[in-house]
Amino acid sequence: GAEVWNTTKKQMKRFEVFHQTSLRRILRIKWFYHVSNEEVLRRAGIKPNHGKRSRGRPRKDWKSCVLEDAATFTGVKDINNSKTETLAANRVQWRNMLRRQRDVCDAGHSND
């Protein structure tokens, strides 16, 4: 199945800028008119979303998933980016480790 990672704050901000810019072009609102973003949304018939944060544990992002997988593959509990890069620098050892882990994962699954 496909996996989905949450977007970062920086990505969301870029999306919002793109969205507002697109709406301003569609509605032909020039920059020198000094129209607020909320007014642009109102003119477009879109209700501004000033909602609350969702409850519970924050969802994992891509980087967290990669580090979690690296910790599983290497057996190192407190792994970080620099440790992962150091381990991956030895390409032969890295490939052998990934092959062993792949074989372990494949042994638990049957395609018959």
C-alpha positions in Angstrom: 0.0 0.0 0.0 1.0 3.6 -0.3 2.2 5.6 2.6 1.5 9.3 3.2 3.7 11.6 5.3 2.5 14.9 6.8 3.6 18.1 5.3 5.9 20.4 7.2 5.0 23.9 8.3 7.3 25.3 5.5 5.5 23.2 2.9 2.1 24.3 4.2 3.2 28.0 4.1 4.4 27.6 0.5 1.0 26.0 -0.4 -0.9 28.8 1.2 1.2 31.4 -0.6 0.5 29.6 -3.9 -3.2 29.3 -3.2 -3.5 33.0 -2.3 -1.5 34.1 -5.4 -3.7 31.9 -7.6 -6.9 33.3 -6.1 -5.6 36.9 -6.6 -4.9 36.1 -10.3 -8.3 34.5 -10.8 -10.1 37.4 -9.1 -7.8 40.0 -10.8 -6.8 41.6 -7.5 -3.6 43.5 -8.1 -0.9 43.9 -5.3 -1.4 47.7 -5.1 -5.0 47.3 -4.1 -3.8 46.2 -0.6 -6.5 43.5 -0.1 -6.0 41.2 2.9 -5.8 37.4 2.5 -9.1 37.0 4.4 -10.8 39.4 2.1 -9.5 37.5 -0.9 -10.9 34.2 0.6 -14.2 35.9 1.3 -14.5 37.2 -2.3 -13.7 33.7 -3.6 -16.5 32.3 -1.4 -14.1 30.2 0.7 -14.5 30.1 4.5 -11.1 30.8 6.2 -9.9 27.8 8.2 -8.8 28.8 11.6 -9.4 25.4 13.1 -7.9 23.8 16.1 -5.0 21.3 16.1 -6.0 17.6 15.9 -5.9 15.6 19.1 -3.4 12.9 19.9 0.2 12.1 19.0 1.5 14.0 16.0 1.7 11.9 12.9 5.1 10.7 11.7 6.9 12.5 8.9 9.2 11.0 6.3 12.4 11.7 8.2 11.1 10.0 11.4 10.1 6.9 9.4 13.5 6.7 7.8 15.3 7.0 11.1 13.0 4.4 12.7 13.7 2.0 9.8 17.4 2.7 10.1 17.3 1.9 13.8 15.6 -1.4 13.0 18.0 -2.3 10.3 21.2 -1.4 12.3 20.1 -2.4 15.8 21.2 1.0 17.0 18.5 2.4 19.3 19.5 6.1 19.4 20.3 6.6 15.8 20.4 10.0 14.1 21.2 11.4 10.7 25.0 11.6 11.3 25.1 8.0 12.5 23.1 6.8 9.6 25.4 8.6 7.2 28.5 7.2 8.9 27.1 3.6 8.6 26.1 4.2 5.0 29.5 5.4 4.1 30.8 1.9 4.1 28.8 0.7 1.1 29.7 -3.0 1.3 28.7 -3.2 5.0 25.6 -1.2 4.4 24.4 -3.3 1.4 25.1 -6.5 3.4 23.1 -5.2 6.4 20.1 -4.3 4.1 20.2 -7.7 2.4 20.2 -9.5 5.8 17.2 -7.3 6.9 15.4 -8.0 3.6 15.9 -11.7 4.0 14.5 -11.5 7.5 11.5 -9.5 6.3 10.9 -11.9 3.3 11.1 -14.9 5.6 8.0 -13.7 7.5 5.9 -13.2 4.3 4.6 -15.9 2.0 3.6 -15.2 -1.6 2.5 -18.7 -2.2 
